[in-house]
Amino acid sequence: MPPLRLPTCRSTLRLPARSLAIAWGLAGAGIAAAGDFSIGLAAGADRGRVDCIASYPCDHSSAHWKLSAGYRLTEAVELQAIYFDAGKFKGADTTLLGTEFGGSFKVSGFGLSAGYRWDFAPGWSLAARVGAASVRTRFSYAPPFDGSVSKTNLQPLAGLGVGYAVTPTLRVGLDYDITRFKAHETRGLLQMLGLAAQYSF
């Protein structure tokens, strides 16, 4: 009769350890597949809606650029952080005492949004985003006045985008974003339209 051989710790632990390693690897792969990071850059024209009076020139148009970082929760849902610089707009107003003044509005902001992307055709998609932005507005007075004032406040942020997947990781398209800005009691609507590129990794 052959001698009875008791299992060693090494042999009994080999199978559970291997199973744990496989499970850990599958979990890691699942996490990596669920999260899709991206960076994006956009630039184009924008329009800042401000008040105007006859004695000061008014210019609603400018140019903007936008930098974004995204995290895709699912194939359709993405969280996005953006920074934008909307350039300068010229406007004017009248004080409560009737004094007319003019100047330029310099607008920039940082925002967070959640978006949904719909793939409506091979390679093509339509995305909608909603969120909020901390918008900073600096108003510089035009002569004969001097000085400047700035204000930062929280504003709603929304956007639409149409994109085309050039490769599985590179998407190009057109972005439209809308928010508001404020300096003193002057409020304005900010609209940004530009060409965009997004790289996923």
N, CA, C and O of each residue as an XYZ file, in Angstrom:
804
protein
N       0.866     -1.190      0.000
C       0.000      0.000      0.000
C       0.899      1.236      0.000
O       1.787      1.377      0.841
N       0.646      2.132     -0.969
C       1.500      3.329     -1.028
C       1.280      4.228      0.167
O       0.174      4.279      0.705
N       2.288      4.921      0.585
C       2.136      5.802      1.757
C       1.164      6.938      1.472
O       1.098      7.465      0.362
N       0.422      7.294      2.496
C      -0.540      8.383      2.385
C       0.193      9.712      2.326
O       1.012     10.012      3.195
N      -0.106     10.530      1.279
C       0.558     11.822      1.111
C      -0.426     12.937      1.433
O      -1.460     13.064      0.778
N      -0.115     13.720      2.411
C      -0.972     14.832      2.803
C      -0.679     16.025      1.886
O       0.475     16.246      1.519
N      -1.709     16.797      1.511
C      -1.475     17.969      0.662
C      -0.686     19.021      1.409
O      -0.906     19.253      2.598
N       0.216     19.642      0.718
C       1.019     20.702      1.327
C       0.284     22.027      1.210
O      -0.663     22.159      0.436
N       0.730     23.001      1.984
C       0.135     24.349      1.907
C       0.286     24.914      0.513
O      -0.604     25.615      0.031
N       1.398     24.621     -0.148
C       1.648     25.158     -1.488
C       0.629     24.649     -2.488
O       0.129     25.400     -3.325
N       0.318     23.325     -2.388
C      -0.625     22.760     -3.346
C      -2.047     23.196     -3.073
O      -2.813     23.394     -4.016
N      -2.429     23.354     -1.809
C      -3.795     23.750     -1.489
C      -4.049     25.215     -1.789
O      -5.180     25.598     -2.087
N      -3.014     26.039     -1.715
C      -3.197     27.465     -1.954
C      -3.046     27.841     -3.423
O      -3.407     28.950     -3.817
N      -2.518     26.933     -4.236
C      -2.232     27.274     -5.620
C      -3.497     27.616     -6.394
O      -3.525     28.605     -7.127
N      -4.557     26.799     -6.238
C      -5.793     27.015     -6.987
C      -6.515     28.288     -6.560
O      -6.882     29.077     -7.431
N      -6.747     28.539     -5.237
C      -7.380     29.805     -4.855
C      -6.574     31.023     -5.278
O      -7.148     32.030     -5.692
N      -5.252     30.943     -5.180
C      -4.425     32.096     -5.571
C      -4.563     32.371     -7.057
O      -4.639     33.522     -7.489
N      -4.593     31.295     -7.832
C      -4.733     31.469     -9.278
C      -6.106     32.041     -9.609
O      -6.233     32.896    -10.485
N      -7.138     31.564     -8.900
C      -8.495     32.070     -9.129
C      -8.598     33.546     -8.780
O      -9.227     34.323     -9.498
N      -7.969     33.927     -7.663
C      -7.994     35.339     -7.267
C      -7.278     36.202     -8.294
O      -7.729     37.304     -8.606
N      -6.163     35.703     -8.822
C      -5.428     36.478     -9.823
C      -6.259     36.676    -11.082
O      -6.260     37.761    -11.663
N      -6.976     35.621    -11.511
C      -7.832     35.727    -12.692
C      -8.972     36.699    -12.436
O      -9.290     37.531    -13.286
N      -9.594     36.589    -11.247
C     -10.707     37.484    -10.911
C     -10.248     38.932    -10.854
O     -10.949     39.824    -11.331
N      -9.072     39.176    -10.271
C      -8.520     40.531    -10.194
C      -8.261     41.095    -11.585
O      -8.550     42.259    -11.863
N      -7.713     40.254    -12.451
C      -7.448     40.696    -13.820
C      -8.720     41.034    -14.562
O      -8.769     42.031    -15.282
N      -9.770     40.208    -14.398
C     -11.047     40.488    -15.057
C     -11.682     41.750    -14.513
O     -12.260     42.531    -15.270
N     -11.583     41.962    -13.198
C     -12.144     43.180    -12.600
C     -11.421     44.408    -13.117
O     -12.042     45.422    -13.436
N     -10.072     44.305    -13.200
C      -9.309     45.433    -13.719
C      -9.656     45.735    -15.152
O      -9.756     46.900    -15.539
N      -9.841     44.692    -15.953
C     -10.221     44.895    -17.349
C     -11.593     45.516    -17.456
O     -11.836     46.339    -18.338
N     -12.508     45.126    -16.555
C     -13.859     45.697    -16.563
C     -13.843     47.166    -16.216
O     -14.559     47.965    -16.819
N     -13.010     47.527    -15.225
C     -12.914     48.934    -14.848
C     -12.331     49.753    -15.984
O     -12.820     50.845    -16.272
N     -11.283     49.238    -16.643
C     -10.661     49.964    -17.745
C     -11.614     50.127    -18.908
O     -11.601     51.151    -19.591
N     -12.463     49.095    -19.140
C     -13.394     49.186    -20.259
C     -14.517     50.159    -19.966
O     -15.037     50.812    -20.871
N     -14.901     50.260    -18.664
C     -16.022     51.127    -18.315
C     -15.628     52.601    -18.359
O     -16.473     53.459    -18.613
N     -14.355     52.902    -18.115
C     -13.932     54.295    -18.073
C     -13.144     54.671    -19.305
O     -12.134     54.040    -19.618
N     -13.593     55.688    -20.002
C     -12.932     56.132    -21.225
C     -12.552     57.586    -21.037
O     -13.427     58.451    -21.036
N     -11.269     57.879    -20.878
C     -10.805     59.248    -20.674
C     -10.594     59.938    -22.018
O     -10.305     59.289    -23.023
N     -10.742     61.253    -22.023
C     -10.539     62.010    -23.254
C     -10.077     63.424    -22.935
O     -10.332     63.953    -21.853
N      -9.388     64.023    -23.907
C      -9.044     65.436    -23.843
C      -9.510     66.069    -25.146
O      -9.512     65.421    -26.193
N      -9.904     67.332    -25.081
C     -10.440     67.984    -26.266
C     -10.009     69.434    -26.361
O      -9.679     70.074    -25.363
N     -10.019     69.935    -27.582
C      -9.669     71.328    -27.841
C     -10.615     71.867    -28.897
O     -10.874     71.207    -29.904
N     -11.135     73.076    -28.668
C     -12.044     73.703    -29.626
C     -11.712     75.187    -29.733
O     -11.203     75.790    -28.788
N     -12.002     75.765    -30.883
C     -11.773     77.197    -31.104
C     -12.710     77.676    -32.195
O     -13.073     76.923    -33.098
N     -13.100     78.951    -32.097
C     -13.987     79.493    -33.107
C     -14.494     80.873    -32.731
O     -13.858     81.598    -31.967
N     -15.633     81.221    -33.272
C     -16.234     82.534    -33.038
C     -17.194     82.477    -31.857
O     -17.738     81.420    -31.537
N     -17.396     83.619    -31.215
C     -18.401     83.697    -30.157
C     -19.090     85.053    -30.194
O     -18.682     85.964    -30.915
N     -20.137     85.156    -29.401
C     -20.941     86.379    -29.360
C     -21.371     86.640    -27.924
O     -21.979     85.785    -27.279
N     -21.044     87.841    -27.430
C     -21.441     88.249    -26.094
C     -22.491     89.336    -26.179
O     -22.233     90.417    -26.709
N     -23.645     89.061    -25.672
C     -24.766     89.997    -25.767
C     -24.695     91.005    -24.626
O     -24.979     90.662    -23.479
N     -24.316     92.252    -24.933
C     -24.219     93.312    -23.924
C     -25.012     94.533    -24.387
O     -25.385     94.648    -25.554
N     -25.261     95.446    -23.436
C     -26.006     96.664    -23.763
C     -25.143     97.631    -24.581
O     -23.914     97.603    -24.510
N     -25.811     98.483    -25.355
C     -25.119     99.470    -26.192
C     -25.810    100.828    -26.079
O     -27.016    100.910    -25.846
N     -25.032    101.878    -26.245
C     -25.573    103.233    -26.351
C     -24.857    103.928    -27.508
O     -23.807    103.466    -27.956
N     -25.414    105.022    -27.987
C     -24.902    105.664    -29.208
C     -23.524    106.286    -29.029
O     -22.766    106.369    -29.995
N     -23.177    106.726    -27.821
C     -21.929    107.466    -27.641
C     -20.695    106.577    -27.537
O     -19.577    107.093    -27.553
N     -20.857    105.261    -27.430
C     -19.719    104.352    -27.348
C     -19.886    103.233    -28.381
O     -20.993    102.731    -28.574
N     -18.800    102.843    -29.042
C     -18.902    101.742    -30.006
C     -19.229    100.429    -29.308
O     -18.839    100.205    -28.162
N     -19.938     99.579    -30.002
C     -20.369     98.309    -29.429
C     -19.909     97.184    -30.352
O     -20.037     97.285    -31.572
N     -19.380     96.125    -29.773
C     -18.913     94.984    -30.558
C     -19.265     93.705    -29.807
O     -18.684     93.403    -28.764
N     -20.222     92.960    -30.350
C     -20.662     91.727    -29.703
C     -19.805     90.529    -30.079
O     -19.897     89.490    -29.425
N     -18.981     90.635    -31.101
C     -18.277     89.468    -31.642
C     -16.847     89.373    -31.115
O     -16.188     90.383    -30.867
N     -16.386     88.134    -30.952
C     -15.011     87.885    -30.552
C     -14.647     86.458    -30.976
O     -15.362     85.829    -31.756
N     -13.536     85.966    -30.456
C     -13.101     84.592    -30.726
C     -12.840     83.901    -29.399
O     -12.509     84.551    -28.407
N     -12.991     82.586    -29.381
C     -12.811     81.847    -28.144
C     -11.986     80.594    -28.388
O     -11.813     80.156    -29.526
N     -11.478     80.025    -27.298
C     -10.904     78.685    -27.323
C     -11.355     77.953    -26.065
O     -11.655     78.565    -25.040
N     -11.394     76.629    -26.171
C     -11.924     75.810    -25.081
C     -11.085     74.538    -24.941
O     -10.759     73.880    -25.930
N     -10.746     74.208    -23.698
C     -10.024     72.987    -23.384
C     -10.909     72.126    -22.492
O     -11.502     72.629    -21.538
N     -11.004     70.824    -22.796
C     -11.890     69.944    -22.032
C     -11.188     68.657    -21.659
O     -10.255     68.217    -22.330
N     -11.661     68.055    -20.561
C     -11.216     66.733    -20.122
C     -12.456     65.943    -19.759
O     -13.293     66.420    -18.992
N     -12.585     64.737    -20.299
C     -13.805     63.964    -20.094
C     -13.548     62.590    -19.530
O     -12.460     62.030    -19.669
N     -14.578     62.053    -18.886
C     -14.557     60.679    -18.375
C     -15.884     60.032    -18.751
O     -16.946     60.488    -18.328
N     -15.818     58.980    -19.539
C     -17.018     58.315    -20.025
C     -17.462     57.243    -19.042
O     -16.758     56.253    -18.842
N     -18.638     57.434    -18.420
C     -19.177     56.456    -17.491
C     -19.703     55.229    -18.232
O     -19.509     54.096    -17.790
N     -20.372     55.464    -19.366
C     -20.860     54.398    -20.225
C     -20.570     54.802    -21.661
O     -19.952     55.839    -21.900
N     -21.007     54.000    -22.612
C     -20.817     54.346    -24.014
C     -21.527     55.647    -24.376
O     -21.119     56.336    -25.310
N     -22.593     55.990    -23.636
C     -23.399     57.154    -24.001
C     -23.246     58.336    -23.050
O     -23.485     59.475    -23.451
N     -22.851     58.092    -21.796
C     -22.841     59.142    -20.766
C     -21.410     59.548    -20.443
O     -20.561     58.697    -20.178
N     -21.143     60.863    -20.467
C     -19.805     61.378    -20.215
C     -19.853     62.575    -19.278
O     -20.708     63.450    -19.415
N     -18.926     62.606    -18.323
C     -18.712     63.777    -17.471
C     -17.572     64.586    -18.073
O     -16.593     64.017    -18.557
N     -17.691     65.899    -18.045
C     -16.700     66.738    -18.712
C     -16.391     67.983    -17.891
O     -17.294     68.636    -17.368
N     -15.113     68.299    -17.786
C     -14.648     69.559    -17.193
C     -14.071     70.412    -18.316
O     -13.307     69.919    -19.147
N     -14.438     71.696    -18.340
C     -13.961     72.558    -19.426
C     -13.434     73.885    -18.873
O     -13.886     74.374    -17.838
N     -12.474     74.445    -19.591
C     -12.034     75.819    -19.355
C     -12.170     76.558    -20.681
O     -11.774     76.043    -21.727
N     -12.728     77.764    -20.638
C     -12.874     78.527    -21.871
C     -12.426     79.968    -21.671
O     -12.543     80.536    -20.585
N     -11.914     80.535    -22.743
C     -11.552     81.947    -22.803
C     -12.340     82.536    -23.968
O     -12.113     82.182    -25.125
N     -13.264     83.436    -23.653
C     -14.183     83.950    -24.670
C     -13.750     85.269    -25.274
O     -14.510     85.864    -26.038
N     -12.559     85.748    -24.961
C     -12.096     86.985    -25.569
C     -12.746     88.220    -24.961
O     -13.137     88.211    -23.794
N     -12.861     89.299    -25.767
C     -13.382     90.579    -25.291
C     -14.580     91.040    -26.119
O     -14.672     90.788    -27.320
N     -15.488     91.720    -25.433
C     -16.649     92.339    -26.075
C     -16.722     93.797    -25.624
O     -16.352     94.123    -24.496
N     -17.198     94.664    -26.507
C     -17.367     96.081    -26.162
C     -18.838     96.389    -25.952
O     -19.696     95.992    -26.740
N     -19.109     97.108    -24.867
C     -20.481     97.482    -24.564
C     -20.534     98.774    -23.774
O     -19.497     99.374    -23.491
N     -21.722     99.205    -23.419
C     -21.891    100.474    -22.698
C     -23.202    100.454    -21.931
O     -24.071     99.615    -22.166
N     -23.323    101.397    -21.012
C     -24.543    101.486    -20.207
C     -24.636    102.891    -19.625
O     -23.791    103.745    -19.895
N     -25.665    103.117    -18.830
C     -25.888    104.406    -18.174
C     -26.086    104.180    -16.683
O     -26.833    103.287    -16.283
N     -25.413    104.996    -15.849
C     -25.568    104.859    -14.408
C     -26.944    105.364    -13.975
O     -27.690    105.940    -14.768
N     -27.263    105.132    -12.696
C     -28.545    105.592    -12.152
C     -28.657    107.116    -12.176
O     -29.759    107.666    -12.196
N     -27.488    107.801    -12.174
C     -27.484    109.263    -12.230
C     -27.508    109.785    -13.660
O     -27.524    110.997    -13.875
N     -27.509    108.886    -14.639
C     -27.591    109.293    -16.032
C     -26.262    109.453    -16.737
O     -26.225    109.930    -17.872
N     -25.160    109.064    -16.092
C     -23.843    109.165    -16.718
C     -23.611    107.980    -17.646
O     -23.772    106.826    -17.248
N     -23.237    108.270    -18.870
C     -22.963    107.207    -19.830
C     -21.520    106.735    -19.711
O     -20.617    107.545    -19.506
N     -21.301    105.441    -19.835
C     -19.942    104.898    -19.787
C     -19.875    103.682    -20.709
O     -20.886    103.040    -20.994
N     -18.669    103.385    -21.162
C     -18.447    102.230    -22.027
C     -17.163    101.521    -21.655
O     -16.418    101.970    -20.784
N     -16.913    100.408    -22.325
C     -15.700     99.665    -22.035
C     -15.740     98.279    -22.651
O     -16.581     97.984    -23.500
N     -14.820     97.434    -22.213
C     -14.717     96.079    -22.763
C     -14.915     95.039    -21.669
O     -14.501     95.225    -20.525
N     -15.553     93.946    -22.047
C     -15.798     92.818    -21.154
C     -14.846     91.686    -21.539
O     -14.874     91.217    -22.677
N     -14.003     91.242    -20.603
C     -13.126     90.085    -20.819
C     -13.713     88.917    -20.039
O     -13.855     88.994    -18.819
N     -14.059     87.826    -20.739
C     -14.822     86.736    -20.131
C     -14.063     85.422    -20.243
O     -13.537     85.090    -21.306
N     -14.008     84.678    -19.146
C     -13.447     83.335    -19.130
C     -14.174     82.532    -18.058
O     -14.883     83.104    -17.230
N     -14.005     81.223    -18.067
C     -14.712     80.425    -17.077
C     -14.260     78.981    -17.030
O     -13.579     78.485    -17.927
N     -14.669     78.313    -15.937
C     -14.400     76.897    -15.732
C     -15.728     76.225    -15.413
O     -16.475     76.699    -14.557
N     -16.027     75.124    -16.096
C     -17.321     74.490    -15.905
C     -17.256     72.982    -15.808
O     -16.276     72.353    -16.207
N     -18.333     72.411    -15.263
C     -18.526     70.964    -15.185
C     -19.875     70.634    -15.799
O     -20.855     71.346    -15.579
N     -19.924     69.551    -16.571
C     -21.178     69.188    -17.217
C     -21.285     67.673    -17.347
O     -20.291     66.951    -17.273
N     -22.511     67.214    -17.542
C     -22.792     65.814    -17.848
C     -23.441     65.781    -19.222
O     -24.307     66.601    -19.527
N     -23.024     64.835    -20.045
C     -23.528     64.801    -21.412
C     -23.974     63.419    -21.852
O     -23.576     62.404    -21.279
N     -24.804     63.405    -22.875
C     -25.290     62.157    -23.484
C     -24.962     62.190    -24.964
O     -25.246     63.173    -25.648
N     -24.360     61.107    -25.462
C     -23.980     61.037    -26.875
C     -24.801     59.970    -27.593
O     -24.904     58.831    -27.136
N     -25.378     60.360    -28.719
C     -26.194     59.459    -29.530
C     -25.485     59.206    -30.854
O     -25.254     60.136    -31.626
N     -25.144     57.959    -31.113
C     -24.524     57.580    -32.378
C     -25.639     57.313    -33.388
O     -26.232     56.234    -33.395
N     -25.918     58.297    -34.239
C     -27.072     58.197    -35.129
C     -26.734     57.613    -36.500
O     -27.641     57.290    -37.267
N     -25.453     57.474    -36.821
C     -25.025     56.880    -38.093
C     -23.603     56.371    -37.904
O     -22.917     56.812    -36.981
N     -23.140     55.452    -38.753
C     -21.776     54.956    -38.611
C     -20.750     56.094    -38.622
O     -20.613     56.817    -39.609
N     -20.039     56.234    -37.510
C     -19.029     57.274    -37.380
C     -19.546     58.610    -36.900
O     -18.760     59.435    -36.434
N     -20.850     58.855    -36.997
C     -21.427     60.158    -36.649
C     -22.156     60.098    -35.313
O     -22.779     59.092    -34.975
N     -22.068     61.201    -34.553
C     -22.727     61.256    -33.256
C     -23.216     62.666    -32.960
O     -22.712     63.652    -33.498
N     -24.212     62.728    -32.090
C     -24.759     63.996    -31.614
C     -24.722     63.972    -30.090
O     -25.202     63.022    -29.471
N     -24.152     65.019    -29.479
C     -24.001     65.072    -28.022
C     -24.694     66.304    -27.456
O     -24.685     67.374    -28.065
N     -25.299     66.137    -26.273
C     -25.931     67.241    -25.546
C     -25.346     67.277    -24.139
O     -25.172     66.233    -23.510
N     -25.039     68.489    -23.639
C     -24.411     68.651    -22.336
C     -25.150     69.703    -21.506
O     -25.621     70.705    -22.045
N     -25.250     69.473    -20.203
C     -25.805     70.463    -19.275
C     -24.940     70.479    -18.019
O     -24.410     69.448    -17.605
N     -24.804     71.661    -17.418
C     -24.010     71.779    -16.211
C     -23.976     73.207    -15.712
O     -24.929     73.962    -15.900
N     -22.881     73.577    -15.078
C     -22.728     74.926    -14.522
C     -21.279     75.365    -14.688
O     -20.369     74.541    -14.780
N     -21.082     76.683    -14.726
C     -19.742     77.236    -14.908
C     -19.518     78.406    -13.963
O     -20.422     79.198    -13.699
N     -18.293     78.495    -13.462
C     -17.860     79.668    -12.709
C     -17.274     80.643    -13.726
O     -16.186     80.419    -14.258
N     -17.998     81.720    -13.990
C     -17.639     82.647    -15.065
C     -17.067     83.936    -14.472
O     -17.690     84.574    -13.623
N     -15.871     84.304    -14.936
C     -15.219     85.525    -14.475
C     -15.305     86.575    -15.575
O     -14.935     86.324    -16.722
N     -15.802     87.761    -15.205
C     -15.929     88.871    -16.149
C     -15.153     90.066    -15.609
O     -15.360     90.496    -14.475
N     -14.259     90.593    -16.437
C     -13.504     91.787    -16.070
C     -13.894     92.909    -17.023
O     -13.718     92.799    -18.237
N     -14.424     93.987    -16.457
C     -14.861     95.128    -17.249
C     -13.842     96.254    -17.108
O     -13.576     96.722    -16.001
N     -13.269     96.688    -18.235
C     -12.305     97.793    -18.245
C     -12.963     99.024    -18.859
O     -13.465     98.965    -19.981
N     -12.962    100.140    -18.130
C     -13.631    101.352    -18.587
C     -12.887    101.998    -19.756
O     -11.657    102.001    -19.804
N     -13.647    102.535    -20.679
C     -13.082    103.293    -21.797
C     -12.927    104.756    -21.387
O     -13.677    105.221    -20.529
N     -11.958    105.518    -21.985
C     -11.801    106.950    -21.681
C     -13.123    107.690    -21.908
O     -13.885    107.329    -22.804
N     -13.401    108.719    -21.106
C     -12.485    109.415    -20.186
C     -12.372    108.759    -18.818
O     -11.664    109.280    -17.957
N     -13.041    107.639    -18.589
C     -12.947    106.967    -17.291
C     -11.741    106.030    -17.290
O     -11.161    105.734    -18.334
N     -11.384    105.574    -16.098
C     -10.213    104.716    -15.958
C     -10.516    103.633    -14.930
O     -11.406    103.782    -14.092
N      -9.758    102.538    -15.011
C      -9.916    101.463    -14.038
C     -10.700    100.291    -14.577
O     -11.122    100.277    -15.733
N     -10.887     99.305    -13.715
C     -11.618     98.106    -14.106
C     -12.242     97.462    -12.877
O     -11.824     97.716    -11.747
N     -13.224     96.643    -13.107
C     -13.876     95.873    -12.046
C     -14.047     94.445    -12.563
O     -14.155     94.226    -13.770
N     -14.073     93.490    -11.659
C     -14.263     92.107    -12.067
C     -15.288     91.438    -11.164
O     -15.495     91.842    -10.020
N     -15.920     90.409    -11.705
C     -16.934     89.679    -10.954
C     -16.918     88.230    -11.407
O     -16.818     87.948    -12.601
N     -17.018     87.309    -10.452
C     -17.104     85.882    -10.739
C     -18.374     85.337    -10.113
O     -18.622     85.539     -8.925
N     -19.172     84.651    -10.904
C     -20.393     84.053    -10.370
C     -20.717     82.753    -11.107
O     -20.158     82.456    -12.162
N     -21.621     82.005    -10.526
C     -22.012     80.709    -11.071
C     -23.141     80.894    -12.068
O     -24.141     81.552    -11.781
N     -22.968     80.303    -13.247
C     -23.949     80.438    -14.315
C     -24.272     79.069    -14.911
O     -23.431     78.170    -14.879
N     -25.478     78.900    -15.453
C     -25.793     77.641    -16.144
C     -24.956     77.504    -17.411
O     -24.572     78.495    -18.032
N     -24.684     76.263    -17.777
C     -23.879     75.964    -18.959
C     -24.542     74.829    -19.724
O     -24.911     73.811    -19.138
N     -24.691     75.002    -21.025
C     -25.298     73.961    -21.866
C     -24.575     73.926    -23.202
O     -23.961     74.911    -23.614
N     -24.651     72.798    -23.867
C     -23.962     72.692    -25.139
C     -24.495     71.573    -26.008
O     -25.139     70.638    -25.533
N     -24.212     71.692    -27.290
C     -24.529     70.676    -28.290
C     -23.294     70.445    -29.139
O     -22.491     71.358    -29.335
N     -23.139     69.235    -29.643
C     -22.001     68.958    -30.503
C     -22.316     67.853    -31.485
O     -22.982     66.875    -31.148
N     -21.833     68.016    -32.695
C     -21.940     66.957    -33.694
C     -20.513     66.551    -34.051
O     -19.660     67.405    -34.293
N     -20.258     65.239    -34.082
C     -18.896     64.782    -34.294
C     -18.813     63.611    -35.247
O     -19.784     62.898    -35.496
N     -17.598     63.444    -35.773
C     -17.334     62.320    -36.672
C     -16.062     61.625    -36.202
O     -15.043     62.278    -35.977
N     -16.117     60.296    -36.052
C     -14.974     59.516    -35.592
C     -14.037     59.231    -36.761
O     -14.305     58.358    -37.587
N     -12.933     59.978    -36.822
C     -11.933     59.755    -37.859
C     -11.234     58.419    -37.632
O     -10.985     57.666    -38.574
N     -10.923     58.138    -36.375
C     -10.376     56.853    -35.939
C     -11.114     56.469    -34.660
O     -11.884     57.279    -34.144
N     -10.906     55.256    -34.125
C     -11.558     54.899    -32.858
C     -11.205     55.822    -31.692
O     -11.956     55.894    -30.719
N     -10.071     56.531    -31.774
C      -9.656     57.397    -30.672
C      -9.756     58.888    -30.985
O      -9.677     59.705    -30.067
N      -9.925     59.265    -32.242
C      -9.956     60.679    -32.623
C     -11.302     61.042    -33.233
O     -11.758     60.423    -34.195
N     -11.932     62.070    -32.644
C     -13.227     62.541    -33.121
C     -13.134     64.038    -33.391
O     -12.622     64.784    -32.556
N     -13.619     64.483    -34.537
C     -13.650     65.903    -34.868
C     -15.101     66.320    -35.099
O     -15.955     65.491    -35.414
N     -15.367     67.621    -34.937
C     -16.744     68.050    -35.120
C     -16.941     69.524    -34.865
O     -16.009     70.322    -34.962
N     -18.167     69.870    -34.538
C     -18.590     71.253    -34.308
C     -19.286     71.325    -32.957
O     -20.208     70.554    -32.689
N     -18.842     72.260    -32.096
C     -19.408     72.425    -30.753
C     -20.104     73.776    -30.634
O     -19.632     74.786    -31.156
N     -21.234     73.770    -29.934
C     -21.958     75.009    -29.611
C     -22.209     75.019    -28.109
O     -22.797     74.080    -27.573
N     -21.767     76.074    -27.425
C     -21.941     76.205    -25.978
C     -22.583     77.545    -25.663
O     -22.378     78.536    -26.365
N     -23.364     77.550    -24.594
C     -24.051     78.785    -24.204
C     -24.015     78.921    -22.681
O     -24.243     77.952    -21.957
N     -23.728     80.133    -22.207
C     -23.748     80.449    -20.792
C     -24.037     81.939    -20.649
O     -24.461     82.577    -21.613
N     -23.813     82.509    -19.458
C     -24.054     83.930    -19.223
C     -22.861     84.526    -18.473
O     -22.077     83.794    -17.869
N     -22.725     85.856    -18.513
C     -21.683     86.545    -17.755
C     -22.275     87.816    -17.161
O     -23.328     88.285    -17.594
N     -21.581     88.371    -16.157
C     -22.113     89.541    -15.456
C     -20.970     90.388    -14.923
O     -19.984     89.861    -14.407
N     -21.106     91.716    -15.051
C     -20.202     92.684    -14.428
C     -21.047     93.845    -13.937
O     -21.855     94.386    -14.692
N     -20.870     94.235    -12.677
C     -21.776     95.194    -12.043
C     -23.198     94.639    -12.157
O     -23.445     93.505    -11.746
N     -24.120     95.404    -12.700
C     -25.483     94.931    -12.909
C     -25.740     94.569    -14.363
O     -26.863     94.236    -14.741
N     -24.689     94.635    -15.178
C     -24.837     94.313    -16.597
C     -24.698     92.811    -16.801
O     -23.691     92.218    -16.416
N     -25.700     92.203    -17.400
C     -25.692     90.771    -17.686
C     -25.668     90.569    -19.188
O     -26.179     91.391    -19.948
N     -25.073     89.471    -19.603
C     -25.016     89.180    -21.029
C     -25.073     87.698    -21.307
O     -24.681     86.882    -20.474
N     -25.558     87.357    -22.470
C     -25.614     85.980    -22.929
C     -24.368     85.701    -23.765
O     -24.031     86.484    -24.654
N     -23.683     84.592    -23.490
C     -22.475     84.219    -24.213
C     -22.737     82.953    -25.025
O     -23.136     81.923    -24.483
N     -22.504     83.050    -26.340
C     -22.658     81.904    -27.236
C     -21.330     81.638    -27.932
O     -20.699     82.559    -28.453
N     -20.902     80.363    -27.940
C     -19.622     79.984    -28.534
C     -19.839     78.872    -29.551
O     -20.466     77.857    -29.246
N     -19.323     79.065    -30.748
C     -19.438     78.079    -31.822
C     -18.040     77.859    -32.404
O     -17.378     78.812    -32.817
N     -17.595     76.599    -32.436
C     -16.249     76.365    -32.925
C     -15.994     74.949    -33.382
O     -16.773     74.037    -33.105
N     -14.891     74.779    -34.086
C     -14.431     73.462    -34.510
C     -13.764     72.784    -33.322
O     -13.043     73.427    -32.559
N     -14.007     71.476    -33.164
C     -13.516     70.756    -31.989
C     -12.847     69.443    -32.406
O     -13.197     68.831    -33.415
N     -11.869     69.034    -31.587
C     -11.219     67.741    -31.764
C     -11.108     67.099    -30.383
O     -10.786     67.772    -29.405
N     -11.378     65.795    -30.308
C     -11.339     65.063    -29.040
C     -10.542     63.770    -29.217
O     -10.783     63.001    -30.148
N      -9.599     63.547    -28.318
C      -8.783     62.334    -28.358
C      -9.093     61.493    -27.131
O      -9.012     61.987    -26.006
N      -9.445     60.239    -27.329
C      -9.787     59.326    -26.229
C      -8.653     58.351    -25.981
O      -7.955     57.934    -26.905
N      -8.481     57.993    -24.701
C      -7.431     57.025    -24.352
C      -7.849     56.213    -23.131
O      -7.100     55.345    -22.681
